[in-house]
Every structure is written in structure tokens, then in C-alpha cells.
Amino acid sequence: QITYIFIDEVQNCKNFEKAVDSLFIKEDTDVYITGSNAYMLSGELATLLSGRYITIDMLPLSFREYYEAKKDTGNSKKELFNDYMKWGSFPYLATIEKNPNVIHPYIEGIYNTILIKDIAKREGITDVSLLESIIKVLMSSIGSPISIKKISDTLNSSGRKISVNTVASYMNALTDSYLFYKVDRYDIKGRQFLKTLGKYYLVDMGIRNLLLSGYSTDLGNVIENITYLELLRRGNKVSIGKLAEKEIDFVAVNSDEIIYYQVAATVLDATTLQRELLPLNRIPDHHRKVLLSLDEIGVPANYEGIGHLNLVDWLLEEE
């Protein structure tokens, strides 16, 4: 008989590493430990358990999971996707009605737990308002290249005194807590990663809409964020493609397969369509290239080898 042991938020226990390690000497024991930040498998625990553990990265609900939970409510997939963008993807939201008086406190509680318990307490941050200022800058800059110095200059111009090193430290804490994910740029022609002007994507759109005072209207950036998280769920290593002065939204690598993605709200306008296709056309290899948009296109279209898919249909695909 196998004994299953589940330990939640194990990193909050002092000297938990040796306790976890001791469980592995018991026969027929299957141990599951969870934690909500990147510190859990750093340092001593990783050393003690080397070669004896498998890491499973968890994310909030995919749209497919959200849709499966809500499809019998009488709403169309388009309506459900709009709700998914607006309210976010935490599991509890898939079980309740659209009631802001319930949803907002729930999301706020999750955010405050991440901010106060996981970040401020661990990092010894006393100026929580400064941390929140950086969070809001990153949230409002989703889909845009980020310069740490520019963030520092922006905050200093508003009357705060904050160094570049402090901003960098806070941003590292935000990614270690999995509130944000940093995505590096990749020079496709030079085949190397670039150290500057990466992008940051948020773990959940509901948090963003709550903190930035309402449902955001920058639809292109919102669906870009959702696409990035879906690529992670599907097991990809994701970067931003750079090709001379052009940018490819995502380079997704899974085993030996590489797929290039462009994401746009709509490409019904011919000029917009050509602008989105141009970077993909210039890539000097024969890996798959995909354009995702919210346009109703019926059957998948193809532009000289570049596939065009409806984003919502793509999100609902079987993995």
C-alpha cells in the first residue's frame, strides 16, 4: 500500500528541507510538496533531493479549463472569453456568478497574500507602496519592452528616491513570487539571447483590471499576455523574437519543435495584416509560423505558409 503525503506551502516551515528529505527513506511513500514562490527549490532542498524530484509548474486556469467549467451556463464562447479576460483565471471564479461584490474581494485577497506574505515579508520590504508602484508600472507596460533604468527614472521624477539596483531587486522578487514572468529577447539571426529590453507578463488579468481601475481597453496586450501563459502551459520555452528592426511576438520551443507566433486583436484591415505578416515572412528558416487573432475566420487561413487561426479556437484546442 502506498502512503501519499501532501505538504502545502512547505517553505513557510523553518528547516523544512531536512524534514522533507527524511520522508524519502520510507518505503512506498509518495510525497507532494507545494510552494508559491521560486525559493522552495533553491539552496539546500534542491541539493538534498537532487535527482529524486519532479517539478510541476502550476498556473491559473487555461481558457479551455475555464470554458469546460462554464459552458453549460448558456453563454457563448465569445462571452466566456470576455469574462475570462475581465475577471481573470483563478479557479474559484469558474464556480460562481459574475458578481463584482464577490469577485473583487477574492482577487484582492490573493493579490495581498502574494504581495505581503510572499514578497514583502521574505524580502524584508517595508515600503510596500513603492513595491506596488513598480507592480503598477509593469502591469501598465504589458507587451512593451522594459528598461529597469527607465522605471527608476519614472519613479524618481514622481518624487520617490529609488536606485536602479533597488528596482532590479524588487522586480526579481516579483518574478520569484510568480506574479510576473520575465521573457527575454532572442536574436533569431544571431541565435543568441539579448540581455536588455525583455518583457514582463502577469499571471492573471483579473489582478491587472482590479489594480488599474477597471477593465483595460488595450485588447492587443491582454491577449498577448494570455497567449504567453498558454504557451507556458503547453510546455514551451518562450522568448521574444528579434529580427533586425522587426519583432516576432513569441518564439516557442518544445523539444525539437520551434513555432513563431504573432498575436493581434484583428487583422481585417489589409495594412494591419501585412504589418503582422512581414516579420514572419522575413524569418530565414522553415519552422512553423502562426498568426493568432480574434477575427472570425471560419476555416484556418494560410498566407504563403503562415497559418492564421482564431485565438479563442486555438486556446480551446486539445493539448
C-alpha positions as CSV (number, residue, x, y, z in Angstrom):
1,Q,0.0,0.0,0.0
2,I,1.3,3.4,-1.0
3,T,1.1,6.3,1.5
4,Y,0.6,9.7,-0.1
5,I,1.9,12.8,1.8
6,F,0.9,16.3,0.8
7,I,2.6,19.3,2.4
8,D,1.3,22.7,1.3
9,E,3.4,25.9,1.4
10,V,6.3,24.0,2.8
11,Q,8.7,26.9,2.5
12,N,7.0,28.6,5.5
13,C,8.3,26.0,7.9
14,K,11.8,26.5,9.3
15,N,14.3,23.8,8.4
16,F,11.7,22.0,6.3
17,E,14.4,20.7,3.9
18,K,15.7,18.0,6.3
19,A,12.1,17.0,7.3
20,V,11.1,16.5,3.6
21,D,14.4,14.6,2.9
22,S,13.7,12.3,5.8
23,L,10.3,11.2,4.3
24,F,12.2,9.8,1.3
25,I,13.7,7.0,3.4
26,K,10.3,5.5,4.0
27,E,9.2,2.7,1.6
28,D,6.0,3.0,-0.5
29,T,5.7,6.7,0.2
30,D,4.8,9.3,-2.5
31,V,5.5,12.9,-1.3
32,Y,4.0,16.0,-2.8
33,I,5.2,19.4,-1.6
34,T,3.9,22.8,-2.8
35,G,5.1,26.3,-2.6
36,S,4.1,29.6,-4.1
37,N,7.5,31.0,-4.9
38,A,10.8,30.1,-6.6
39,Y,12.7,29.9,-3.3
40,M,11.3,26.5,-2.4
41,L,13.6,24.5,-4.7
42,S,16.6,26.8,-4.2
43,G,19.5,26.1,-1.9
44,E,19.5,23.1,0.5
45,L,16.3,21.4,-0.6
46,A,17.5,21.1,-4.2
47,T,20.8,19.7,-3.0
48,L,19.2,17.1,-0.6
49,L,16.6,16.0,-3.2
50,S,18.9,16.1,-6.3
51,G,17.7,13.6,-8.8
52,R,14.7,12.5,-6.7
53,Y,12.0,15.0,-7.6
54,I,10.0,16.3,-10.5
55,T,8.9,19.9,-10.7
56,I,5.4,20.7,-11.9
57,D,4.8,24.4,-12.6
58,M,1.2,25.4,-11.9
59,L,-0.7,28.3,-13.4
60,P,-4.3,29.6,-13.1
61,L,-6.9,28.0,-15.3
62,S,-6.4,27.9,-19.0
63,F,-9.3,29.2,-21.1
64,R,-10.1,25.7,-22.1
65,E,-10.4,24.7,-18.4
66,Y,-12.5,27.8,-17.7
67,Y,-14.7,27.1,-20.7
68,E,-15.3,23.5,-19.7
69,A,-16.4,24.7,-16.2
70,K,-18.7,27.4,-17.6
71,K,-20.0,26.1,-20.9
72,D,-23.4,25.0,-19.5
73,T,-24.2,28.5,-18.2
74,G,-25.8,29.5,-21.5
75,N,-23.1,31.9,-22.5
76,S,-21.3,31.7,-25.9
77,K,-17.6,31.0,-26.0
78,K,-17.0,34.6,-27.0
79,E,-18.9,35.9,-24.0
80,L,-17.0,33.5,-21.7
81,F,-13.7,34.6,-23.2
82,N,-14.6,38.2,-22.5
83,D,-15.3,37.2,-18.9
84,Y,-12.0,35.4,-18.8
85,M,-10.2,38.5,-19.9
86,K,-12.1,40.7,-17.5
87,W,-12.3,38.7,-14.3
88,G,-9.2,36.5,-14.6
89,S,-8.5,32.8,-14.4
90,F,-8.3,31.8,-10.7
91,P,-10.3,28.5,-10.3
92,Y,-12.9,29.8,-7.8
93,L,-14.1,32.3,-10.5
94,A,-15.2,29.4,-12.7
95,T,-17.6,28.3,-10.0
96,I,-19.5,31.5,-9.3
97,E,-21.7,34.0,-11.0
98,K,-20.4,37.3,-12.3
99,N,-20.8,39.3,-9.1
100,P,-18.2,42.1,-8.6
101,N,-19.0,42.2,-4.9
102,V,-17.8,38.6,-4.6
103,I,-15.1,38.6,-7.3
104,H,-13.2,41.8,-6.3
105,P,-12.6,40.8,-2.6
106,Y,-11.5,37.4,-3.7
107,I,-8.9,38.7,-6.2
108,E,-7.8,41.4,-3.8
109,G,-7.2,38.7,-1.1
110,I,-5.0,36.7,-3.5
111,Y,-3.0,39.8,-4.5
112,N,-2.5,40.9,-0.9
113,T,-1.3,37.4,0.0
114,I,1.3,37.4,-2.8
115,L,2.3,41.0,-2.0
116,I,2.5,41.0,1.7
117,K,3.3,37.3,2.6
118,D,5.3,36.1,-0.3
119,I,7.2,39.2,-1.4
120,A,7.4,41.9,1.3
121,K,7.9,39.6,4.2
122,R,10.5,37.4,2.6
123,E,12.5,40.3,1.1
124,G,12.2,42.4,4.2
125,I,10.5,45.2,2.2
126,T,9.0,47.9,4.4
127,D,8.0,50.3,1.7
128,V,5.1,48.3,0.3
129,S,3.7,51.4,-1.5
130,L,6.9,51.5,-3.5
131,L,6.6,47.9,-4.4
132,E,3.0,48.5,-5.5
133,S,4.2,51.4,-7.7
134,I,6.6,49.1,-9.5
135,I,3.8,46.5,-9.9
136,K,1.5,49.0,-11.5
137,V,4.2,50.2,-13.9
138,L,4.8,46.6,-15.0
139,M,1.1,45.9,-15.3
140,S,0.5,49.0,-17.5
141,S,3.5,48.1,-19.7
142,I,2.5,44.5,-20.6
143,G,3.6,43.8,-24.1
144,S,6.2,46.6,-24.1
145,P,10.0,46.3,-23.7
146,I,11.0,47.1,-20.1
147,S,14.0,49.1,-19.1
148,I,14.8,49.0,-15.4
149,K,16.6,52.4,-15.6
150,K,13.5,53.9,-17.2
151,I,11.3,52.6,-14.3
152,S,13.7,54.1,-11.8
153,D,13.7,57.4,-13.6
154,T,9.9,57.5,-13.8
155,L,9.6,56.8,-10.1
156,N,12.2,59.4,-9.2
157,S,10.5,62.0,-11.3
158,S,7.4,61.5,-9.3
159,G,9.2,62.3,-6.1
160,R,10.5,59.0,-5.0
161,K,14.2,58.2,-4.4
162,I,14.9,54.8,-5.7
163,S,18.1,53.4,-7.3
164,V,18.3,51.1,-10.3
165,N,19.6,48.3,-8.1
166,T,16.6,48.6,-5.8
167,V,14.2,48.4,-8.8
168,A,16.1,45.4,-10.1
169,S,15.9,43.7,-6.7
170,Y,12.1,44.3,-6.4
171,M,11.5,43.1,-10.0
172,N,13.4,39.9,-9.2
173,A,11.2,39.4,-6.2
174,L,8.1,39.8,-8.3
175,T,9.2,37.1,-10.7
176,D,10.3,34.8,-7.9
177,S,6.8,35.1,-6.5
178,Y,5.4,34.1,-9.9
179,L,3.3,37.3,-10.0
180,F,5.2,38.2,-13.2
181,Y,7.1,36.2,-15.8
182,K,10.1,37.8,-17.5
183,V,10.6,36.9,-21.2
184,D,14.0,37.6,-22.8
185,R,14.5,38.7,-26.4
186,Y,16.1,36.3,-28.8
187,D,18.1,37.4,-31.8
188,I,16.9,35.0,-34.5
189,K,19.6,35.7,-37.0
190,G,22.4,35.8,-34.4
191,R,21.0,32.9,-32.5
192,Q,21.6,34.4,-29.1
193,F,19.6,35.8,-26.2
194,L,19.8,39.6,-25.5
195,K,20.3,40.9,-22.0
196,T,18.2,44.1,-22.3
197,L,14.6,45.2,-23.0
198,G,12.8,42.0,-22.1
199,K,9.1,41.9,-21.4
200,Y,7.1,41.1,-18.3
201,Y,3.8,39.2,-18.4
202,L,1.3,38.9,-15.5
203,V,0.0,35.7,-14.0
204,D,-3.7,36.8,-14.2
205,M,-5.6,39.5,-15.9
206,G,-8.1,39.9,-13.1
207,I,-5.5,41.3,-10.8
208,R,-4.5,43.8,-13.5
209,N,-8.0,45.0,-14.2
210,L,-8.6,45.4,-10.4
211,L,-5.5,47.4,-9.7
212,L,-5.6,49.6,-12.9
213,S,-9.2,50.7,-12.1
214,G,-11.4,48.7,-14.3
215,Y,-11.4,46.5,-17.4
216,S,-8.5,47.5,-19.5
217,T,-9.1,48.5,-23.1
218,D,-5.6,47.6,-24.5
219,L,-7.0,44.4,-26.0
220,G,-3.9,43.5,-28.0
221,N,-1.7,43.5,-24.9
222,V,-4.2,41.5,-22.9
223,I,-4.5,38.7,-25.5
224,E,-0.7,38.7,-25.9
225,N,-0.4,38.1,-22.2
226,I,-3.0,35.3,-22.4
227,T,-1.2,33.7,-25.3
228,Y,2.1,33.7,-23.5
229,L,0.7,31.9,-20.5
230,E,-0.9,29.3,-22.7
231,L,2.4,28.6,-24.4
232,L,3.9,28.0,-21.0
233,R,1.1,25.6,-20.1
234,R,1.8,23.7,-23.3
235,G,5.4,23.1,-22.1
236,N,7.2,25.6,-24.3
237,K,10.2,27.7,-23.5
238,V,9.2,31.1,-24.7
239,S,11.2,34.1,-25.9
240,I,10.5,37.3,-27.9
241,G,12.0,37.1,-31.4
242,K,14.1,39.9,-32.8
243,L,15.0,40.1,-36.5
244,A,16.8,43.4,-37.4
245,E,14.3,46.1,-36.6
246,K,11.3,43.7,-36.6
247,E,9.8,41.8,-33.7
248,I,8.1,38.4,-33.5
249,D,5.8,38.3,-30.5
250,F,6.8,34.8,-29.4
251,V,9.3,32.1,-30.3
252,A,8.1,28.9,-28.7
253,V,10.4,25.9,-28.3
254,N,9.2,22.5,-27.3
255,S,11.7,19.6,-27.6
256,D,13.0,20.0,-31.2
257,E,10.0,21.9,-32.5
258,I,10.1,25.7,-33.0
259,I,6.9,27.7,-33.7
260,Y,6.8,31.5,-34.3
261,Y,3.7,33.4,-33.2
262,Q,2.3,36.8,-34.0
263,V,-0.7,37.9,-31.9
264,A,-3.2,40.7,-32.9
265,A,-6.7,41.7,-31.9
266,T,-7.8,42.0,-35.6
267,V,-6.1,41.8,-39.0
268,L,-9.2,42.5,-41.1
269,D,-7.6,45.7,-42.3
270,A,-5.1,44.8,-45.2
271,T,-2.4,47.2,-43.9
272,T,-2.6,45.6,-40.4
273,L,-2.5,42.1,-41.9
274,Q,0.7,42.9,-43.9
275,R,2.3,44.5,-40.8
276,E,1.8,41.4,-38.8
277,L,2.9,39.0,-41.6
278,L,6.0,40.9,-42.5
279,P,8.2,39.8,-39.5
280,L,7.2,36.2,-40.0
281,N,7.9,36.3,-43.7
282,R,11.4,37.6,-43.0
283,I,12.4,34.7,-40.8
284,P,15.1,32.8,-42.7
285,D,14.1,29.2,-41.7
286,H,11.2,26.8,-42.4
287,H,9.8,26.4,-38.9
288,R,6.0,26.7,-38.5
289,K,4.7,30.3,-38.4
290,V,1.3,31.2,-36.9
291,L,-0.8,34.4,-36.8
292,L,-3.4,34.5,-34.0
293,S,-6.2,37.0,-33.9
294,L,-9.8,37.4,-32.6
295,D,-11.2,37.6,-36.1
296,E,-13.9,35.1,-37.1
297,I,-12.2,33.4,-40.0
298,G,-14.1,30.1,-40.3
299,V,-11.6,27.5,-41.5
300,P,-7.9,28.3,-40.7
301,A,-6.4,30.5,-43.4
302,N,-2.9,30.4,-44.9
303,Y,-0.7,33.2,-46.2
304,E,2.2,31.7,-48.1
305,G,2.9,29.1,-45.4
306,I,1.8,31.3,-42.5
307,G,-1.2,29.8,-40.7
308,H,-4.0,32.2,-39.4
309,L,-6.0,30.9,-36.5
310,N,-8.7,32.3,-34.3
311,L,-7.2,32.8,-30.9
312,V,-10.2,31.5,-29.0
313,D,-10.3,28.4,-31.1
314,W,-6.6,27.9,-30.6
315,L,-7.0,28.2,-26.8
316,L,-9.7,25.6,-26.9
317,E,-7.6,23.0,-28.8
318,E,-6.7,19.7,-27.1
319,E,-3.1,20.0,-25.9
